[in-house]
Amino acid sequence: MFFISLIQVAYLIAFATMHSFLASKQVKSLVWRIFGPGMDRWYMTFFTIFAVITFLPLAILLLLFPGRKLYVIRSPWRWLMVGVQLLSAAWIVKGFTDSWHRFSVSQQLSKSKEAKPLAPRGVYCYVRDPFLISGLLGMWMTPFMTTKLLVTYLLASIYLYLGSLHWEKRLLAQFGKEYADYQKKVPRMIPWKGNQCPWTNKK
Protein backbone atom coordinates (compact mmCIF):
# COMPACT_ATOMS: atom_id res chain seq x y z
CA MET A 1 0.00 0.00 0.00
CA PHE A 2 2.94 2.30 0.57
CA PHE A 3 3.92 1.80 -3.07
CA ILE A 4 0.37 2.75 -4.13
CA SER A 5 0.65 5.92 -2.05
CA LEU A 6 3.90 6.86 -3.81
CA ILE A 7 2.25 6.33 -7.20
CA GLN A 8 -0.68 8.47 -6.07
CA VAL A 9 1.54 11.36 -4.94
CA ALA A 10 3.71 11.13 -8.07
CA TYR A 11 0.64 11.16 -10.30
CA LEU A 12 -0.81 14.18 -8.51
CA ILE A 13 2.45 16.09 -8.94
CA ALA A 14 2.61 15.13 -12.63
CA PHE A 15 -1.03 16.14 -13.13
CA ALA A 16 -0.49 19.52 -11.46
CA THR A 17 2.67 20.13 -13.50
CA MET A 18 0.97 19.35 -16.82
CA HIS A 19 -2.10 21.39 -15.83
CA SER A 20 0.08 24.41 -15.02
CA PHE A 21 2.13 23.93 -18.19
CA LEU A 22 -0.94 24.04 -20.45
CA ALA A 23 -2.26 27.08 -18.58
CA SER A 24 1.02 28.98 -18.96
CA LYS A 25 1.25 32.08 -21.10
CA GLN A 26 4.16 30.59 -23.05
CA VAL A 27 2.09 27.62 -24.27
CA LYS A 28 -0.88 29.83 -25.07
CA SER A 29 1.38 32.17 -27.07
CA LEU A 30 2.68 29.20 -29.06
CA VAL A 31 -0.84 27.92 -29.78
CA TRP A 32 -1.90 31.46 -30.71
CA ARG A 33 0.91 31.71 -33.28
CA ILE A 34 -0.13 28.37 -34.79
CA PHE A 35 -3.93 28.69 -34.80
CA GLY A 36 -4.58 32.42 -34.47
CA PRO A 37 -7.54 34.18 -32.78
CA GLY A 38 -9.86 31.21 -33.36
CA MET A 39 -8.22 29.38 -30.47
CA ASP A 40 -10.33 31.37 -27.99
CA ARG A 41 -13.35 29.29 -28.95
CA TRP A 42 -11.81 25.89 -28.22
CA TYR A 43 -8.73 26.19 -26.02
CA MET A 44 -10.63 26.18 -22.70
CA THR A 45 -12.79 23.29 -23.90
CA PHE A 46 -9.70 21.29 -24.84
CA PHE A 47 -8.04 22.20 -21.54
CA THR A 48 -11.06 21.02 -19.52
CA ILE A 49 -11.47 17.75 -21.45
CA PHE A 50 -7.75 17.04 -21.13
CA ALA A 51 -7.88 17.66 -17.37
CA VAL A 52 -10.84 15.30 -16.94
CA ILE A 53 -9.27 12.52 -19.02
CA THR A 54 -5.90 12.73 -17.29
CA PHE A 55 -7.58 12.73 -13.86
CA LEU A 56 -9.45 9.48 -14.56
CA PRO A 57 -6.48 7.15 -13.81
CA LEU A 58 -6.16 8.71 -10.36
CA ALA A 59 -9.90 8.32 -9.75
CA ILE A 60 -9.67 4.65 -10.74
CA LEU A 61 -6.66 4.18 -8.45
CA LEU A 62 -8.64 5.66 -5.55
CA LEU A 63 -11.58 3.36 -6.28
CA LEU A 64 -9.39 0.25 -6.42
CA PHE A 65 -7.17 1.18 -3.47
CA PRO A 66 -9.14 3.59 -1.24
CA GLY A 67 -7.01 2.94 1.84
CA ARG A 68 -8.21 2.70 5.42
CA LYS A 69 -11.61 4.22 6.16
CA LEU A 70 -11.32 7.19 8.52
CA TYR A 71 -14.97 8.19 8.90
CA VAL A 72 -18.42 8.04 7.33
CA ILE A 73 -20.97 10.79 8.01
CA ARG A 74 -24.47 9.48 8.63
CA SER A 75 -27.83 10.93 7.57
CA PRO A 76 -29.14 13.58 7.68
CA TRP A 77 -25.77 15.33 7.78
CA ARG A 78 -24.41 13.48 4.76
CA TRP A 79 -27.21 14.90 2.60
CA LEU A 80 -26.45 18.39 3.84
CA MET A 81 -22.81 17.88 2.79
CA VAL A 82 -23.88 16.53 -0.60
CA GLY A 83 -26.12 19.59 -1.00
CA VAL A 84 -23.12 21.85 -0.39
CA GLN A 85 -21.17 19.89 -3.01
CA LEU A 86 -23.96 20.39 -5.56
CA LEU A 87 -24.04 24.12 -4.84
CA SER A 88 -20.26 24.20 -5.25
CA ALA A 89 -20.59 22.50 -8.64
CA ALA A 90 -23.14 25.13 -9.71
CA TRP A 91 -20.77 27.87 -8.48
CA ILE A 92 -18.01 26.38 -10.65
CA VAL A 93 -20.27 26.46 -13.71
CA LYS A 94 -21.06 30.12 -13.02
CA GLY A 95 -17.34 30.72 -12.55
CA PHE A 96 -16.78 29.56 -16.12
CA THR A 97 -19.73 31.36 -17.70
CA ASP A 98 -18.96 34.71 -16.03
CA SER A 99 -15.21 34.62 -16.57
CA TRP A 100 -14.32 36.31 -19.87
CA HIS A 101 -11.55 38.24 -18.08
CA ARG A 102 -10.05 35.08 -16.60
CA PHE A 103 -9.98 32.66 -19.54
CA SER A 104 -9.96 34.84 -22.66
CA VAL A 105 -6.65 33.86 -24.24
CA SER A 106 -6.74 36.71 -26.74
CA GLN A 107 -7.05 39.21 -23.88
CA GLN A 108 -4.27 37.55 -21.90
CA LEU A 109 -1.93 37.87 -24.88
CA SER A 110 -3.00 41.33 -26.01
CA LYS A 111 -1.01 44.45 -25.29
CA SER A 112 -2.35 46.63 -22.50
CA LYS A 113 -3.64 49.32 -24.87
CA GLU A 114 -5.64 46.68 -26.76
CA ALA A 115 -7.10 44.96 -23.71
CA LYS A 116 -10.71 45.42 -22.67
CA PRO A 117 -11.55 46.83 -19.21
CA LEU A 118 -11.94 44.37 -16.33
CA ALA A 119 -15.76 44.70 -15.95
CA PRO A 120 -16.39 41.86 -13.43
CA ARG A 121 -19.82 40.23 -13.53
CA GLY A 122 -21.83 37.43 -11.96
CA VAL A 123 -19.99 35.47 -9.26
CA TYR A 124 -16.96 37.73 -9.70
CA CYS A 125 -18.96 40.51 -8.07
CA TYR A 126 -18.80 38.44 -4.87
CA VAL A 127 -15.41 36.65 -4.99
CA ARG A 128 -12.28 36.98 -7.09
CA ASP A 129 -11.70 33.22 -7.35
CA PRO A 130 -14.92 31.15 -7.27
CA PHE A 131 -12.96 28.02 -8.17
CA LEU A 132 -10.95 28.11 -4.95
CA ILE A 133 -13.88 28.03 -2.52
CA SER A 134 -15.88 25.67 -4.77
CA GLY A 135 -12.99 23.25 -5.11
CA LEU A 136 -12.29 23.20 -1.38
CA LEU A 137 -15.95 22.73 -0.43
CA GLY A 138 -16.45 20.13 -3.15
CA MET A 139 -13.63 18.04 -1.73
CA TRP A 140 -13.93 18.49 2.02
CA MET A 141 -17.73 18.12 2.07
CA THR A 142 -17.35 14.51 0.90
CA PRO A 143 -19.37 12.57 3.54
CA PHE A 144 -16.69 9.91 3.95
CA MET A 145 -12.91 9.85 4.15
CA THR A 146 -10.13 7.32 3.57
CA THR A 147 -6.38 7.64 3.97
CA LYS A 148 -5.74 7.83 0.21
CA LEU A 149 -8.54 10.33 -0.27
CA LEU A 150 -7.13 12.47 2.54
CA VAL A 151 -3.71 12.62 0.86
CA THR A 152 -5.35 13.54 -2.45
CA TYR A 153 -7.43 16.30 -0.88
CA LEU A 154 -4.51 17.77 1.05
CA LEU A 155 -2.29 17.99 -2.03
CA ALA A 156 -5.14 19.24 -4.22
CA SER A 157 -5.99 21.95 -1.66
CA ILE A 158 -2.40 23.19 -1.67
CA TYR A 159 -2.39 23.20 -5.46
CA LEU A 160 -5.70 25.09 -5.63
CA TYR A 161 -4.43 27.78 -3.28
CA LEU A 162 -1.08 28.18 -5.06
CA GLY A 163 -2.92 28.20 -8.39
CA SER A 164 -5.16 30.98 -7.10
CA LEU A 165 -2.12 33.07 -6.20
CA HIS A 166 -0.69 32.45 -9.67
CA TRP A 167 -3.92 33.56 -11.36
CA GLU A 168 -3.96 36.71 -9.26
CA LYS A 169 -0.46 37.62 -10.44
CA ARG A 170 -1.44 36.98 -14.05
CA LEU A 171 -4.59 39.09 -13.83
CA LEU A 172 -2.74 41.86 -12.00
CA ALA A 173 -0.19 41.96 -14.83
CA GLN A 174 -3.01 41.99 -17.39
CA PHE A 175 -5.25 44.67 -15.85
CA GLY A 176 -2.80 46.60 -13.65
CA LYS A 177 -4.26 49.16 -11.23
CA GLU A 178 -7.79 48.24 -12.25
CA TYR A 179 -7.31 44.73 -10.87
CA ALA A 180 -5.44 46.06 -7.80
CA ASP A 181 -8.52 48.16 -6.97
CA TYR A 182 -10.71 45.10 -7.56
CA GLN A 183 -8.58 43.11 -5.10
CA LYS A 184 -9.17 45.73 -2.41
CA LYS A 185 -12.94 45.59 -2.82
CA VAL A 186 -13.74 41.94 -3.56
CA PRO A 187 -12.72 39.00 -1.27
CA ARG A 188 -10.64 36.18 -2.74
CA MET A 189 -12.99 33.27 -1.95
CA ILE A 190 -15.55 33.99 0.82
CA PRO A 191 -18.38 36.30 -0.35
CA TRP A 192 -18.77 38.07 2.97
CA LYS A 193 -19.12 41.56 1.46
CA GLY A 194 -22.03 40.79 -0.84
CA ASN A 195 -22.35 42.16 -4.38
CA GLN A 196 -19.40 44.47 -5.10
CA CYS A 197 -20.03 45.10 -8.81
CA PRO A 198 -20.78 48.82 -8.25
CA TRP A 199 -17.19 49.25 -6.96
CA THR A 200 -16.12 50.64 -10.36
CA ASN A 201 -18.49 53.55 -9.92
CA LYS A 202 -17.45 54.39 -6.39
CA LYS A 203 -15.17 57.32 -5.68
N, C-alpha and C positions, 0 to 999 in steps of 0.2 A: 504493500500500500504506500510505502514511502516513495517507491519509484513512480507510482501513479501521481503522487503529489508533485514530484519534480517535473513530470511531464506537464501537469496542469499549470504550474507556475511558468514554465518555459513557454508554453503555448500562449498564455495570457500576455507575457512580455512581447512575444513575436506579433501577436494580434495588435497590441497597442502601438508597436513600432510601425507596422504596415499601415494602420489606420492614420497615424500622424503623418507618415510619409505621403500618402495620397491626399491628405488635407493641406499639405505644405504649399506655399506660394510658388516655390520652384517647379513643382510638378504641374501645378495649374498653368503656369506660364508656358511650360513645354507643350502641354495639351492645347493651349490657346494658339500657339504658333502653328500647330499641326492642323487643327480643326476650325480655328477662327471663332467668331462670336456665337455661332450656333451651339457651342458646347454648353452654354448656360442652360439650355433646355434639357440636357440629358446627364450632365456630369454628376449632379446630386443624386439622381436616380441610380446611376451606375454605382456611385459611392455607397449608397444605402444597400443595394442588392449585394454588392461585394462584401459588405460588413456582415450581413445576415448569413450568407453562404459560408464565409470563413469562421463564423462563430458556431456553426452547427457541430463541427467535430468536438468542440469543448462541451456543448450541451449533451451530446451523446456520451462523452466520457463521464460527465456528472451523473447521467442516468444509470450507466453501467456500474460506476464505482462511486456512490454517493458519500461513502464514509460513515462514520458513527453518527447516529441521530443525537442531536443535542436537545431539541425540544419540538413539541407540536402544540400549537395553540388550538384550543377547543372552541366550539360554537358557544355563544354567538360572536365572540371576538374575532374568530377567523374570518367571518363574513364582512366584518367591519374593515379588517385589513385588506381583504380582496377588493372591497369597494374603494379604498384609498388607491390601490394599484390601478383600478380601472380609471379613476379620475386622473391619475398620473399619466396614463397612456393617452387620454384625451388632451391633457396639457401638452404632451409631446407633439401630438398632431397639430395643435394650434401653434406650437413653437415653430414648426416647419412652415405652415401656411402664412404666418405673419412675419416671416423673417427675410424679406428681400435684402435688407442691409447686411445680414449675416452670411448668406450663402450665395449671393450674386457674384459669380466669378468675374464677370466683366467689370463690376464696380471695384472689386478687390484689386484688379490689375490696372485700373484706369489711373491716370494722373490726377492729382488733387483738384485741378481746375476743371476736370471733366466729370468728376464724381458728383452724384446727386446728394442732396442734403440727407441727414440721418432719418428724420421723420419716423420715429418709432410708432408702432400701432399694435392693437390687440394685446396679447400677453406681455409684450415688451413695454407696455405702459405700467405694468405692475412689477416685473422683475427683468433684470438684464440678461439672465441666463436661465430660461425655463427648463432646459435640459438637465441642469445640475440638480435642482430640487426634485424633478420628476424621476430622474435616474436613481437618486438615493432612496426616495420613497418607494419606487417600484421594486427595488431590491430588498430593502430592510423591512418592508411590510409583508414579505413572504411569511405565511403562517406556520412555517416549519423551518428547521435549520439542521444542517449536517456539517461535519468538519470540513469537507471539501467545498461545500457551498459557502461556508464562512470565509475560507481563504479567497475564493473567487470574489466575494462581495467586498472584502477588505481591499484587495488589489484594484478592483474596478472603481471603488470609491475614491481611492488615491488618484487614479488616472482621470476620473471625471473632474476632480477638483483642479488638478494640474492643467487639464485641458481647458477648463474654464478660464484659468489665468492666462493661458496662451491666447485664447480667443480675444480676451480683453486687450491684450497688447496689440493684436492684429487690428482690432477695430479702432483702437486709440490712434494707431499709425494711419489708418484709413481716413478717419473723420476728424482727428485732431482735437481742438478745443471744444468742438461741438459734442464729441463723445465724452470728454472730460467733464463737461457740465452735466451731461446725462448721468454719468457715474455718481455725481454728487446728489442727484435727485432721486434716482431709482435704485432700490436695493438689488444686490446680486441675485439672491435666490428666494428670499422669504418676502412675500408681498404685504408687508406690514404697513406700508404707507398708503395703500389703495391706488387708484388710478392717478398716474402722474403725467399723462399725455399733455396736459396744458402747460407743462414746465417750459416749453419753448416760447410761450407767450408771456411768461412771468418776467418781471424786471428784477 
